[in-house]
Amino acid sequence: MLEKQNLLGLPQDKLRKFFSDLNEKPFRTKQIMQWIYHQGATSFGDMYNLSKDLRQKLQAIATIDLPEVITLNHSRDGVIKWIIKLGEENHIETVYIPERERGTLCISSQVGCALACTFCSTGVQGFNRNLKSHEIIAQVLIAQSYLKKKDKRVSNVVFMGMG
């Protein structure tokens, strides 16, 4: 059996080709992108403006896979930290910092850190790799999904190394 195509982070031109290969109209690309990136959908079944046949076809050949959240921690000052698993041995941090007028989301761009600062536990780990685009996007989607349920929002996104 063929591996399902993860649509998360797929560039628009490749997503357009994906739908073209299914003999679907080009507007499907925009529909799917809106569902994933604006609505936070991770299930084709939720995409009510797609035909039932297309939803079933997508369910069979594609996924919208987010990485696994290992831990979720809340601090007294409202800061929320996610530890997210990437593959077997890689973990990253995503942090939400609430402020009166905004909410800042700090997302990781790397696994590990090349600076090797002795005061930082991340630096001691060493550098593993830069994140792929879908791994960066997934952090925002994971946080937004959780924060929406708490009636909080992300107004700023800050890139960090490992965290």
NORVENUR-V308747 format. One record per pair of residues at least 12 apart in sequence whose C-alpha atoms are under 6 Angstrom apart, sorted by the first residue. I is the first residue (numbers start at 1). J is the second residue. Records with the same first field share a line. If there is no record, write none. Layout:
BEGIN
I->J  J
END
This chain:
BEGIN
4->61  62
5->62
6->62  63  64
7->64
8->64  134
9->133  134
16->29
42->64
66->138
68->84  85
69->83  84
70->83  84
71->83
79->96  97
80->95  96
81->94  95
82->94
93->163
94->106  107
102->155
103->154  155
104->154  156  157
105->157
106->157  158  159
107->159  160
108->160  161  162
109->131  161
110->129  130  131  161  162
111->128  129  162
112->126  127  128  162
113->126  127
114->126  127
END
